[in-house]
Amino acid sequence: MTKKEFTYALPRGLGRCVLACRKDPETYRDIVWKYCDRCDIFDAQCNGTHTWYWYQLICCYDDKEVFIQKIVDAFLAYKPKYGWEFYYDTQLLTYFADDGMEFVEKALWQKYEELYTALLHRKRAPRGMFHLRNDFETLCVELATDFERYLRIATDIGRLYLENSLYDAWDFEWLYSSVGKAFQKRLLSRAKASEPLAHYIRIHREQEESKPTRNDAKKPLSELQGWGLSYRLMDESAETVGFYAQKYLDTTDIEARTEALLAFTYCPYPLDPAPIIEDTKSENEKLADVAWEALACVRHPKVRELALAHLTDDFERAFPLFVCNYLPEDEERLTSILKHMKIDVLDTSGWHHAHFAVYDMFGKRLGVQKPPKKILPILYETTLCPSCRKWCLELMAKYRMITPEIREECAYDCYEDTRKAYGKKKNGLDFVPFP
């Protein structure tokens, strides 16, 4: 594996990087060093921060402490701000702290004290997102791995509630719901000797009792609109779908017409698409956008003609229409588009939406006959989205396209669901290289 190939595969979280690094770590040392303290990840909120993956890479080196120290330095220098950098550093360092590295454990608690002190003396909340509070809660969730740790954190937060009226239970609800509930009985036994801890328990119990009860009853169609209505229409009769299609045709008010058309942004529009095609030319930008979106699930010669006419000058909007109206004669063109599509972390080319459209080809909703399976390895290799890659693997498994090499590297993929579903097996269990 060349260094160029390694650099390409690394932000994608492909397991081949771990395999290559374990075999020949020195070849890739400078690349791992350059990126180990950075969180250049596509959509970390949905896909995670790749920290398990980076833990594996760093553990390939006998002198891994030098890499870890670089991350510790970045972690301690960090100031609360928007982004996933702090979450990445915290999660990654927690792996090494769990391995018994005392200097990492010390750094985590040093940052904890720094953020806690800042919260304690905070006079007012910011106008926008409260990054300081969010970062502190993130750190608490990662640190609270056992009862004694959680006891310390809960006591500190209880003191925070008592001494600073700026905060309430909603500020640390994630910590309580993800960790605290498991320790409730044990916390109560300690609360008698600690007013801050007793206050923490009281505040969160009151919050739990005030939460609205969830109503799982299925809403009638008349109460739904937009995308929610469109999803429901997929399960309704042709007569019902036709009723909403006619409602769109009969509506002339721009705002109401746009809302009516939203009902067909997932459920395919059942009538002649000519009126929707006309609405793509509307001077009202929202109506035009919704019209393009609705046509992306309509398979019709008129829609195909529109897609081909605009595939070059309006690619982002025309490509989903082209994919929905795919014919066997389009195979080479589609393959070429996917091979040469610009893929970047910021999604400036709209590649992620384009990939979604391609995956839809393989479902029943659009009615595409015999979608080209040869494009699946291209998606697997190029996507920066690990969850999309798992969808791709599901399709490749269906077509028996998963090779031994792919299965081996899936055991080291950055995405946990991929490791579990497609990773190389050993004695019937998922094979994980390090404890």
SEPAVEX-675041 format. One record per residue (C-alpha): residue in three letters; x, y, z. Coordinates in nm, 4 decimals, decimal comma. Example, Ala and Ser with C-alpha at 12.3 -4.5 7.8 and 13.67 -1.06 7.14 Angstrom:
BEGIN
   residu         c1         c2         c3
      ALA     1,2300    -0,4500     0,7800
      SER     1,3670    -0,1060     0,7140
This chain:
BEGIN
   residu         c1         c2         c3
      MET     0,0000     0,0000     0,0000
      THR     0,1574     0,3272    -0,1089
      LYS     0,1619     0,6323     0,1160
      LYS    -0,0715     0,8082    -0,1280
      GLU    -0,3203     0,5217    -0,1050
      PHE    -0,2884     0,5228     0,2738
      THR    -0,3585     0,8970     0,2893
      TYR    -0,6646     0,8505     0,0671
      ALA    -0,8088     0,5633     0,2724
      LEU    -0,7351     0,7159     0,6139
      PRO    -1,0166     0,9775     0,6386
      ARG    -1,2563     0,7153     0,5033
      GLY    -1,1785     0,4923     0,7981
      LEU    -1,1052     0,1902     0,5805
      GLY    -0,9584    -0,0999     0,7742
      ARG    -0,6789    -0,1513     0,5232
      CYS    -0,4896     0,1356     0,6885
      VAL    -0,4730    -0,0526     1,0186
      LEU    -0,3687    -0,3707     0,8392
      ALA    -0,0934    -0,1883     0,6501
      CYS     0,0238    -0,0034     0,9591
      ARG     0,0470    -0,3207     1,1651
      LYS     0,2565    -0,4810     0,8921
      ASP     0,4896    -0,1868     0,8252
      PRO     0,4308     0,0971     1,0745
      GLU     0,7405     0,3019     0,9922
      THR     0,6322     0,3564     0,6319
      TYR     0,3234     0,5431     0,7494
      ARG     0,4593     0,7029     1,0668
      ASP     0,4634     1,0590     0,9325
      ILE     0,1021     1,0331     0,8120
      VAL    -0,0270     0,8898     1,1398
      TRP     0,1707     1,1558     1,3276
      LYS     0,0277     1,4362     1,1148
      TYR    -0,3373     1,3429     1,1594
      CYS    -0,3551     1,1683     1,4994
      ASP    -0,4658     1,4815     1,6884
      ARG    -0,7094     1,6077     1,4246
      CYS    -1,0782     1,5323     1,3810
      ASP    -1,1099     1,5767     1,0041
      ILE    -1,4098     1,3448     0,9827
      PHE    -1,7212     1,3626     0,7692
      ASP    -2,0371     1,4056     0,9792
      ALA    -1,8992     1,2949     1,3150
      GLN    -2,2427     1,3373     1,4717
      CYS    -2,3838     1,0496     1,2650
      ASN    -2,0721     0,8426     1,2050
      GLY    -1,8762     0,8815     1,5260
      THR    -1,5255     1,0180     1,5711
      HIS    -1,3220     0,7162     1,4469
      THR    -1,1451     0,6998     1,7837
      TRP    -1,1430     0,3177     1,8039
      TYR    -0,9823     0,3219     1,4598
      TRP    -0,7175     0,5727     1,5641
      TYR    -0,6517     0,3778     1,8815
      GLN    -0,5659     0,0763     1,6650
      LEU    -0,3359     0,2824     1,4431
      ILE    -0,1439     0,4381     1,7316
      CYS    -0,1087     0,1001     1,9034
      CYS     0,0896    -0,0187     1,6004
      TYR     0,3896     0,1777     1,7322
      ASP     0,6229     0,0627     2,0078
      ASP     0,6726     0,4271     2,1056
      LYS     0,3029     0,5106     2,0992
      GLU     0,3531     0,7436     2,3970
      VAL     0,4906     1,0131     2,1649
      PHE     0,1681     1,0095     1,9638
      ILE    -0,0420     1,0094     2,2793
      GLN     0,1523     1,3026     2,4227
      LYS     0,0768     1,5042     2,1094
      ILE    -0,2950     1,4389     2,1616
      VAL    -0,2687     1,5213     2,5331
      ASP    -0,1012     1,8532     2,4508
      ALA    -0,3778     1,9430     2,2048
      PHE    -0,6409     1,8345     2,4573
      LEU    -0,5015     2,0480     2,7390
      ALA    -0,4573     2,3505     2,5120
      TYR    -0,8125     2,3248     2,3775
      LYS    -1,0587     2,6096     2,4405
      PRO    -1,4346     2,5419     2,4123
      LYS    -1,5688     2,6046     2,0630
      TYR    -1,7907     2,4579     1,7954
      GLY    -1,6865     2,1252     1,6457
      TRP    -1,5974     1,7692     1,7360
      GLU    -1,2299     1,8163     1,8239
      PHE    -1,2837     1,7920     2,1998
      TYR    -1,5093     1,4878     2,1731
      TYR    -1,2475     1,3162     1,9548
      ASP    -0,9590     1,3910     2,1917
      THR    -1,1603     1,2871     2,4970
      GLN    -1,2761     0,9558     2,3543
      LEU    -0,9347     0,8661     2,2166
      LEU    -0,7518     0,9493     2,5378
      THR    -1,0046     0,7469     2,7364
      TYR    -0,8911     0,4332     2,5511
      PHE    -0,5348     0,4891     2,6672
      ALA    -0,6391     0,5838     3,0195
      ASP    -0,8266     0,2538     3,0373
      ASP    -0,4998     0,0842     2,9405
      GLY    -0,3495     0,2179     3,2626
      MET    -0,1553     0,5158     3,1283
      GLU    -0,1431     0,7408     3,4335
      PHE    -0,0317     1,0572     3,2527
      VAL    -0,3391     1,0342     3,0294
      GLU    -0,5693     0,9792     3,3275
      LYS    -0,4130     1,2810     3,4961
      ALA    -0,4670     1,4974     3,1871
      LEU    -0,8355     1,4015     3,1657
      TRP    -0,9030     1,4986     3,5272
      GLN    -0,6946     1,8142     3,4910
      LYS    -0,9207     1,9237     3,2074
      TYR    -1,2226     1,8229     3,4113
      GLU    -1,1188     2,0556     3,6947
      GLU    -1,0456     2,3373     3,4512
      LEU    -1,3878     2,3195     3,2841
      TYR    -1,5719     2,2653     3,6131
      THR    -1,4104     2,5708     3,7708
      ALA    -1,5015     2,7807     3,4666
      LEU    -1,8649     2,6662     3,4905
      LEU    -1,8764     2,7329     3,8637
      HIS    -1,7719     3,0959     3,8141
      ARG    -1,9765     3,1583     3,4994
      LYS    -2,2085     3,4588     3,5403
      ARG    -2,4317     3,4263     3,2355
      ALA    -2,5136     3,1846     2,9558
      PRO    -2,3981     3,2639     2,6013
      ARG    -2,6480     3,3729     2,3383
      GLY    -2,5730     3,0760     2,1186
      MET    -2,4515     2,7261     2,1959
      PHE    -2,2976     2,6746     2,5388
      HIS    -1,9750     2,5063     2,4269
      LEU    -1,8163     2,5118     2,7727
      ARG    -2,1075     2,3217     2,9269
      ASN    -2,1328     2,0796     2,6328
      ASP    -1,7626     1,9967     2,6473
      PHE    -1,7761     1,9422     3,0218
      GLU    -2,0704     1,7028     2,9909
      THR    -1,8909     1,5146     2,7125
      LEU    -1,5898     1,4704     2,9378
      CYS    -1,8120     1,3582     3,2270
      VAL    -1,9795     1,0898     3,0157
      GLU    -1,6422     0,9500     2,9126
      LEU    -1,4955     0,9643     3,2636
      ALA    -1,7931     0,8090     3,4442
      THR    -1,6932     0,4498     3,3731
      ASP    -1,7637     0,3184     3,7246
      PHE    -1,9650     0,4107     4,0321
      GLU    -1,6900     0,5910     4,2255
      ARG    -1,6125     0,8139     3,9292
      TYR    -1,9769     0,8902     3,8698
      LEU    -2,0223     0,9614     4,2419
      ARG    -1,7503     1,2252     4,2259
      ILE    -1,8976     1,3827     3,9133
      ALA    -2,2566     1,3783     4,0431
      THR    -2,1458     1,5404     4,3691
      ASP    -1,9619     1,8139     4,1793
      ILE    -2,2614     1,8840     3,9560
      GLY    -2,4887     1,8915     4,2619
      ARG    -2,2593     2,1556     4,4112
      LEU    -2,2779     2,3426     4,0797
      TYR    -2,6588     2,3451     4,1012
      LEU    -2,6430     2,4750     4,4597
      GLU    -2,3864     2,7485     4,4029
      ASN    -2,4801     2,8752     4,0555
      SER    -2,8444     2,9261     3,9550
      LEU    -2,7398     2,9395     3,5890
      TYR    -2,7736     2,5613     3,5589
      ASP    -3,0562     2,3121     3,5881
      ALA    -3,1109     1,9408     3,5209
      TRP    -3,1517     1,9887     3,1456
      ASP    -2,7916     2,1099     3,1237
      PHE    -2,6620     1,7632     3,2153
      GLU    -2,9547     1,5431     3,1142
      TRP    -2,7403     1,3386     2,8720
      LEU    -2,5033     1,2376     3,1520
      TYR    -2,7881     1,1425     3,3837
      SER    -2,9859     0,9465     3,1252
      SER    -2,6853     0,7611     2,9806
      VAL    -2,4965     0,6870     3,3035
      GLY    -2,6790     0,8037     3,6144
      LYS    -2,9904     0,5876     3,6016
      ALA    -2,7835     0,2716     3,6423
      PHE    -2,6430     0,4004     3,9723
      GLN    -2,9581     0,5480     4,1294
      LYS    -2,9903     0,3077     4,4244
      ARG    -2,6227     0,3306     4,5143
      LEU    -2,6305     0,7104     4,4878
      LEU    -2,9231     0,7260     4,7312
      SER    -2,7267     0,5326     4,9909
      ARG    -2,4495     0,7950     4,9754
      ALA    -2,6766     1,1003     4,9532
      LYS    -2,7522     1,1065     5,3272
      ALA    -2,3987     1,2249     5,3973
      SER    -2,3740     1,4721     5,1075
      GLU    -2,6054     1,7673     5,0484
      PRO    -2,4666     1,8336     4,6960
      LEU    -2,5292     1,4715     4,5986
      ALA    -2,8784     1,4756     4,7510
      HIS    -2,9537     1,7956     4,5579
      TYR    -2,8269     1,6394     4,2347
      ILE    -3,0599     1,3403     4,2779
      ARG    -3,3546     1,5632     4,3708
      ILE    -3,3078     1,7946     4,0723
      HIS    -3,2908     1,5104     3,8219
      ARG    -3,5821     1,3204     3,9724
      GLU    -3,7977     1,6311     3,9441
      GLN    -3,6907     1,6678     3,5832
      GLU    -3,7794     1,3041     3,5101
      GLU    -4,1253     1,3517     3,6581
      SER    -4,1857     1,6662     3,4525
      LYS    -4,1048     1,5040     3,1182
      PRO    -4,4099     1,4813     2,8903
      THR    -4,5389     1,1290     2,8346
      ARG    -4,4825     0,9951     2,4877
      ASN    -4,7872     0,9314     2,2716
      ASP    -4,7152     0,6487     2,0291
      ALA    -5,0621     0,6543     1,8742
      LYS    -5,0530     0,6764     1,4967
      LYS    -5,1666     1,0196     1,3827
      PRO    -5,4417     1,0410     1,1212
      LEU    -5,3332     1,1560     0,7751
      SER    -5,5254     1,4804     0,8173
      GLU    -5,2813     1,5854     1,0922
      LEU    -4,9702     1,5150     0,8850
      GLN    -4,7968     1,7334     0,6314
      GLY    -4,4715     1,7593     0,4402
      TRP    -4,2228     1,4747     0,4570
      GLY    -4,4113     1,3024     0,7395
      LEU    -4,7158     1,2784     0,5162
      SER    -4,5050     1,1596     0,2235
      TYR    -4,3616     0,8693     0,4232
      ARG    -4,7087     0,7648     0,5359
      LEU    -4,8500     0,7781     0,1837
      MET    -4,6177     0,4924     0,0879
      ASP    -4,8420     0,2645     0,2945
      GLU    -5,1743     0,4066     0,1770
      SER    -5,4073     0,2995    -0,1036
      ALA    -5,3783     0,4271    -0,4606
      GLU    -5,7053     0,6128    -0,4071
      THR    -5,5653     0,8010    -0,1072
      VAL    -5,2407     0,8856    -0,2880
      GLY    -5,4448     1,0048    -0,5857
      PHE    -5,6479     1,2324    -0,3588
      TYR    -5,3325     1,4138    -0,2426
      ALA    -5,1987     1,4314    -0,5985
      GLN    -5,5187     1,6018    -0,7107
      LYS    -5,4977     1,8356    -0,4127
      TYR    -5,1587     1,9539    -0,5410
      LEU    -5,2996     2,0084    -0,8918
      ASP    -5,5940     2,2088    -0,7617
      THR    -5,3848     2,4399    -0,5432
      THR    -5,2722     2,7700    -0,6951
      ASP    -5,1470     2,9620    -0,3912
      ILE    -4,7667     2,9289    -0,4041
      GLU    -4,7121     2,8525    -0,0367
      ALA    -4,9984     2,6026    -0,0196
      ARG    -4,8912     2,4436    -0,3493
      THR    -4,5397     2,3958    -0,2160
      GLU    -4,6757     2,2325     0,0979
      ALA    -4,9020     2,0060    -0,1080
      LEU    -4,6094     1,8979    -0,3260
      LEU    -4,4001     1,8069    -0,0220
      ALA    -4,6315     1,5071     0,0113
      PHE    -4,4518     1,3603    -0,2907
      THR    -4,0892     1,4089    -0,1927
      TYR    -4,0706     1,0441    -0,0812
      CYS    -4,3875     0,8822    -0,2111
      PRO    -4,3734     0,8860    -0,5952
      TYR    -4,6237     1,1191    -0,7615
      PRO    -4,8756     0,8943    -0,9435
      LEU    -4,9992     1,1250    -1,2212
      ASP    -4,8420     1,2909    -1,5259
      PRO    -4,5370     1,4810    -1,3927
      ALA    -4,5726     1,7697    -1,6413
      PRO    -4,7118     2,0133    -1,3783
      ILE    -4,4219     1,9377    -1,1447
      ILE    -4,1727     1,9855    -1,4284
      GLU    -4,3328     2,3222    -1,4913
      ASP    -4,2924     2,4106    -1,1229
      THR    -3,9156     2,3540    -1,1480
      LYS    -3,9157     2,6799    -1,3465
      SER    -4,1060     2,8724    -1,0787
      GLU    -3,9678     3,2072    -0,9689
      ASN    -4,0448     3,0949    -0,6155
      GLU    -3,7210     2,9266    -0,5123
      LYS    -3,8782     2,7019    -0,2493
      LEU    -4,1439     2,5688    -0,4873
      ALA    -3,8800     2,5060    -0,7554
      ASP    -3,6577     2,3178    -0,5088
      VAL    -3,9455     2,1012    -0,3863
      ALA    -4,0444     2,0284    -0,7472
      TRP    -3,6947     1,8998    -0,8264
      GLU    -3,7003     1,6930    -0,5081
      ALA    -4,0392     1,5421    -0,5944
      LEU    -3,9243     1,4489    -0,9447
      ALA    -3,6307     1,2567    -0,7956
      CYS    -3,8696     0,9712    -0,7167
      VAL    -4,0745     0,9812    -1,0387
      ARG    -3,9842     0,7342    -1,3114
      HIS    -4,1199     0,8780    -1,6365
      PRO    -3,9821     0,9601    -1,9868
      LYS    -4,0502     1,3326    -1,9348
      VAL    -3,8474     1,3324    -1,6141
      ARG    -3,5634     1,1435    -1,7805
      GLU    -3,5595     1,4013    -2,0585
      LEU    -3,5385     1,6831    -1,8016
      ALA    -3,2556     1,5074    -1,6171
      LEU    -3,0454     1,4561    -1,9286
      ALA    -3,0995     1,8168    -2,0338
      HIS    -2,9627     1,9525    -1,7043
      LEU    -2,7107     1,6891    -1,5975
      THR    -2,4228     1,9170    -1,6925
      ASP    -2,5468     2,2639    -1,5987
      ASP    -2,7428     2,1719    -1,2818
      PHE    -2,5854     1,8462    -1,1695
      GLU    -2,6898     1,8439    -0,8022
      ARG    -3,0595     1,8696    -0,8848
      ALA    -3,0592     1,6695    -1,2083
      PHE    -2,8498     1,3716    -1,0978
      PRO    -3,1123     1,2162    -0,8638
      LEU    -3,3639     1,2356    -1,1505
      PHE    -3,1150     1,0695    -1,3840
      VAL    -3,0544     0,7885    -1,1354
      CYS    -3,4256     0,7333    -1,0761
      ASN    -3,4773     0,7053    -1,4520
      TYR    -3,1727     0,4878    -1,5126
      LEU    -3,1692     0,2602    -1,8171
      PRO    -2,9115    -0,0104    -1,9017
      GLU    -2,7654     0,2170    -2,1695
      ASP    -2,6639     0,4621    -1,8920
      GLU    -2,4265     0,2225    -1,7177
      GLU    -2,0991     0,3604    -1,8504
      ARG    -2,2080     0,7200    -1,8014
      LEU    -2,3132     0,6571    -1,4425
      THR    -1,9918     0,4671    -1,3712
      SER    -1,7832     0,7522    -1,5097
      ILE    -1,9723     1,0120    -1,3048
      LEU    -1,9162     0,8200    -0,9818
      LYS    -1,5491     0,7559    -1,0551
      HIS    -1,4766     1,1224    -1,1196
      MET    -1,7070     1,2817    -0,8624
      LYS    -1,5258     1,5119    -0,6218
      ILE    -1,5479     1,3713    -0,2677
      ASP    -1,4576     1,6070     0,0161
      VAL    -1,5267     1,6380     0,3877
      LEU    -1,7330     1,9557     0,3480
      ASP    -1,9505     1,7954     0,0754
      THR    -1,9099     2,0997    -0,1495
      SER    -1,9904     1,8915    -0,4588
      GLY    -2,3061     1,7378    -0,3124
      TRP    -2,1535     1,3902    -0,3381
      HIS    -2,3318     1,2596    -0,0272
      HIS    -2,6784     1,3401    -0,1614
      ALA    -2,5752     1,1926    -0,4965
      HIS    -2,4659     0,8685    -0,3290
      PHE    -2,7986     0,8504    -0,1450
      ALA    -2,9745     0,8694    -0,4801
      VAL    -2,7649     0,5820    -0,6136
      TYR    -2,8433     0,3611    -0,3137
      ASP    -3,2133     0,4271    -0,3738
      MET    -3,1761     0,2625    -0,7146
      PHE    -3,1372    -0,0730    -0,5426
      GLY    -3,4628    -0,0474    -0,3467
      LYS    -3,8169    -0,1125    -0,4626
      ARG    -3,9501     0,2417    -0,4218
      LEU    -3,8143     0,3867    -0,7469
      GLY    -3,8783     0,0830    -0,9640
      VAL    -3,5332     0,0758    -1,1271
      GLN    -3,4870    -0,2573    -1,3040
      LYS    -3,1482    -0,4285    -1,2674
      PRO    -2,9379    -0,1447    -1,1225
      PRO    -2,5685    -0,1867    -1,2116
      LYS    -2,3971    -0,3728    -0,9286
      LYS    -2,0542    -0,2879    -1,0746
      ILE    -2,0843     0,0625    -0,9255
      LEU    -2,0960    -0,0681    -0,5678
      PRO    -1,7175    -0,1151    -0,5272
      ILE    -1,6747     0,2456    -0,6452
      LEU    -1,9051     0,3679    -0,3699
      TYR    -1,7291     0,1461    -0,1167
      GLU    -1,3880     0,2864    -0,2083
      THR    -1,4772     0,6543    -0,2394
      THR    -1,7362     0,7440     0,0243
      LEU    -1,6303     0,9392     0,3300
      CYS    -1,9453     0,8268     0,5123
      PRO    -1,8948     0,5022     0,7104
      SER    -2,2681     0,4432     0,7568
      CYS    -2,3198     0,4708     0,3801
      ARG    -2,0342     0,2250     0,3331
      LYS    -2,2207    -0,0234     0,5516
      TRP    -2,5295     0,0157     0,3294
      CYS    -2,3025    -0,0484     0,0343
      LEU    -2,1687    -0,3630     0,2009
      GLU    -2,5238    -0,4863     0,2575
      LEU    -2,5861    -0,4581    -0,1162
      MET    -2,2509    -0,6161    -0,2003
      ALA    -2,3347    -0,9060     0,0316
      LYS    -2,6651    -0,9508    -0,1506
      TYR    -2,4769    -0,9818    -0,4802
      ARG    -2,2003    -1,1963    -0,3247
      MET    -1,9377    -0,9308    -0,3953
      ILE    -1,7619    -0,9276    -0,0571
      THR    -1,4155    -1,0711    -0,1092
      PRO    -1,1939    -1,2204     0,1651
      GLU    -0,9831    -0,9023     0,1468
      ILE    -1,2853    -0,6806     0,2095
      ARG    -1,4025    -0,8992     0,4958
      GLU    -1,0573    -0,8859     0,6526
      GLU    -1,0376    -0,5081     0,6402
      CYS    -1,3938    -0,4745     0,7699
      ALA    -1,2693    -0,6142     1,1020
      TYR    -1,0703    -0,2912     1,1380
      ASP    -1,3210    -0,0470     0,9873
      CYS    -1,3799     0,2768     1,1773
      TYR    -1,7540     0,2010     1,1977
      GLU    -1,8558    -0,0375     1,4752
      ASP    -2,1629    -0,1704     1,2922
      THR    -1,9452    -0,2653     0,9962
      ARG    -1,6957    -0,4443     1,2190
      LYS    -1,9736    -0,6442     1,3806
      ALA    -2,1600    -0,7309     1,0610
      TYR    -1,8834    -0,7971     0,8105
      GLY    -1,5570    -0,8264     1,0018
      LYS    -1,3477    -1,1403     0,9664
      LYS    -1,4626    -1,4079     1,2098
      LYS    -1,2456    -1,6056     1,4488
      ASN    -1,4005    -1,8881     1,6530
      GLY    -1,7437    -1,7485     1,5773
      LEU    -1,6631    -1,4072     1,7274
      ASP    -1,5716    -1,0724     1,5789
      PHE    -1,1949    -1,0572     1,5492
      VAL    -1,0576    -0,7451     1,7178
      PRO    -0,6792    -0,6983     1,7053
      PHE    -0,6343    -0,5300     2,0430
      PRO    -0,8262    -0,5590     2,3714
